[in-house]
Amino acid sequence: LVLALDRDMLVRESNVLRKAVAVLVAIALWLISNETALAMNFNVVLMNGEPAIRARGEIVDGDAARLRATLTPKAKHSYGYYTLVLESSGGSVQAAFELSRVIDAHYVNTYVAPGERCVSACAAIVFIAGREHVAVPGSYLGFHGCFNAQTGRIEDLCNQAIADHAVAHGTAYGAVMAFIEKIPVAGLESLLAR
């Protein structure tokens, strides 16, 4: 009888353990899929009868590799360039600079469509990186300076890197610094709420 009870107890404990492992695996898979869901997605779409790449989502590490993989002949405009249609609330400054390097290595124009938003690192780095960058009426670009969210302090080196990047991509230093120095992050809250 004791042996039978111990065996039943072991079976129950084994079942509990299996269920716990199954729950942990499900949580891990959910976390992995949500991390990818937060990353910028790149999809080839048609825009005015020509291929374009729709870039939508938060800018995170790994986006540059995903963009590079999307820059295929199928995604190229018939005139030989790529069009990157942006919709992003920004994200990692470092990942945005990595996207810029991919854009620089190819003939990529950047575009913000009517009703779409490109703010923060999207506007200051990725949008500006386009060989030609176009924000049409009804689109939203949001620039602000770099700051440390933990300390609330302005990050001058980051702001200088963004300004230098803009100048290297044909945008006037003064125009970029005016946005960076004069528009606080809080000023973008109403734009992001739209």
N, C-alpha and C positions, 0 to 999 in steps of 0.2 A: 504494500500500500504506500509506503514512504517513497519507494522507487517510482511508482506510478505518479505520485504527486509532484516529485521533483522533475519528472519528464514533462508533465503538463505545464509546470511552471517554466521550464526551459523553452518549451514551444511558444508560450505566451510572450516571454521576454524576447525571443527571437523575432516574433511577429511585430512586437513594438519597435524593436531595433530596425527591422526592414522598413516599417512605416516612417520612422524618423529619418532614415537615409533617403527614402523616396522624397520626403518633404524637403530635405536639404538640397537634393539634386534639383528639384523643381524651383526652389528659390535661386539657386546658382544660375540655372538657365534663364530665369526671368531677369536677373540682374544683368547677365550678358546681353540679352536681347534688348533691354532698355538702354544700356550703354550705347549700343549700335543705333538705337532709335534716336538718341540725342545727337548723334553725329550728323554732320551735313550729308545729305543724300544727293547723289548726282545721277540725273536721268536725262537721256537724250529725248528731246521733244521737237515738234515742228513749230517754228515761229515764222509767220508769213511765208510758208511753203519751204522754208530752209531749216536744216537741223540746228538745234541749239542745245546747250546743256543747262538744265535747271538745277541750281544748287540751292538747296533748302535745308535749313536747320542750324543748330549751334555749331560753331567752329571748334573742333577738338583735335587732339593728336590723331594722326592717321588719315585726316582728310586729304592731305596732299597726295598720298599714295592712291586714294580712291579717285581723286580728280585725274591724276596721271593715267590711271587705268581706263578712264572714260574718254580720254583724248584719242579717239580712234578715227579712221577715215569716215566711218558712218556718222560721226558727230561734227564733221567739218563742213562749213559753209561752201557752196559751190565756187566762191571766190578765193578759197584757200585759207580762211581763218576760222577760229572757233568763237562762238558767242556764249558767254557764261551769264546766265540770267540769275541774279542773286535775290534771295529772300532769307535774311538772317538777322537775329538780334545780337550777333557778335559772338564772343567767346574768347578762346585763348589767343592772346597776342602772338605768342610763339608759333602756334599752329597757323595763324593768319599769315605770318611772314613765310612759313613753309609753303603755303598755297601760293603766295606771291612769287616765290622762286620757280614753281611749276608754270605759272602764268608767263613769267619772263622767258622761260625756255621754249615757249610755243607762241604762236601769234594768236593771242586770246583778247577779245574785246569783252568788257564787262557792261552789264545792262541791268537797270532796275525798272521793272514794268509798272504800269499804273496800278495803284492800290497796294503795291508791295513795299516792304521795308528792308533797308540795309543799314544797320546802325552799329556803332561801336567799332570793333575790329573789322567788321565786314566793310564799313564805309571807309575808315581811315587807312586800311591796309589793302584789303582784297579788291574793293571797287577801284581804288586809285591805281592798282597794279595793272589794270587793263590797258592794252595798247591804246585803245580808244575807250573811254568810259562815258556812258550815257545814262542819265537819270531823266526820264520823260516826265511831263506834267502829270501830277497825281501820284508820283512815286515819292517815297520818303527816304532821305539820307540823314543819318544822325551821327554827328561827330562830337567827341568829347575828349578830354585829356585823360592820360593814364593816372591811376591812383591805386593805392594799396587799400583794398577793402577792409583789411584788418586794422590798419592804423588810421585810415582816412586821409593819408598824406598823398600829395601829388608826387608822381614819379617822373622827375625831370629827365633822366636818361632815357626812359621809355618814350616820353614825348619828343625828345630830340631824335630818336631813332625813327619815329613815325614821320616827323617833319623831313628828315633826310631822305626817307623812302619816297615821300611825295615829290620832293624836288627831283629825285632820280627818275621819276615817272612823269615829269613834265608839269607838275602842279607847283604853283608859286609858294615859296616858303611862308611868306606873310599870310597868305590865305589859309594855310593849314594851321599855323600858330594862332591866328585869330580865333579859330574854332576851338583849338585845344586849350588855350589859356582863358577864353572868355565864356565858354559854355560848360557849366558844371554837369556832372552826371545826373544830378537831380533834375536838371532841365530836360532830360530825355524821357522822364517818367511819363509825361503826358503823351508823347509820341508813341511810346511802347504800349500804352493803354488803349490806343485806337484799334 
